Amino acid sequence: MGFLLGATMFFSACELINPEEALPAYLKVESPLVRVDPGRNYAVDAGVKDIWLSRNDDNIGIYPVPSVIPFIPEAENKFTINGGIFLSGFSSFREPYPFWRAVQFEATPKGLDTIVIRPVFEYFPLDSSLVFKYEEKFEGASFLLLSALSGNADEVRLERSTEGFDGNGGILHFNHIAKEMELVSNDWFLLPQKGNNRIFLEVTYKNNIGFTVGLDYRNSVDFGRLGGNVFVNSKGEWNTVYYDFNDEVRGLPAEMEFRLFFRATGSGDVSFITLDNIRLVHFVE
């Protein structure tokens, strides 16, 4: 009797020390897309660099795309995925983009199952206080970007291109004569200068010459350009960058007006800049 009791206790202890391990399931996140135009059922690769993932309200982590992410299945698995960007194009500064709605879904996988998803992020509706303060998609009859160098002998002129990122685009050709480019938005506008309202500029581009993008500002006595102007390096493929102008705008005196500018100087070589889907976006205060 004593032996049998001892054996029973021995095996029970083994089961406590080495319980049966649950098998993981896998979430395979393929390259996400963005629906850049709420009026079209069409999504594009608009620079989603990583995903911010949570399950059942618990943060799981930040993952590059594409990724295969293991997890232990539970009775309920409610996933939330936010799309992440490289802030101002720098991979060392990452955050979820505040103007895209999260993608949410539920799943009940078993161990070793793989869930495949390609998230499509959408902007919050315009009636939800989202504002496209400025938007140039190069689809209208006239451009919303004007030359600030009109009449200069070395001016590079903006032309329409039928090979834009999403439909038409705007292209600038540089050569030994046309060397200087400076474009400004066709109007001045107000931006939130108080509170916590984020202000982002989105630019989709393809180029083999660098350019600078930023904001001019003015009021009745002051005119200037923000110190945080951003230089964009050459990129042989279409790329979308997201610039945060929040701190620069709020660092100025109240009641400023703003406009966008793009500037580049060629070296005399044949080169180009193509632009598309330019947006200045924020929420209503």
Secondary structure, 3 states (H helix, E strand, C coil): CHHHHHHHHHHHHHHHHCCCCCCCEEEEECCCEEECCCCCCCCECCCCCEEEEEECCEEEEEEECCEEEEECCCCCEEEEEEEEEEECCCCCCEEECCCECCEEEEECCCCCCEEEECCEEEECCHHHCEEEEEEECCCCCCCCEEECCCCCCCECCEEEECCCCCCCEEEEEECCCCCEEEEEECCCECCCCCCCCCEEEEEEEEECCCEEEEEEEECCCCEEECCCCEEECCEEEEEEEEEECHHHHHCCCCCCEEEEEEEEECCCCCEEEEEEEEEEEEECC
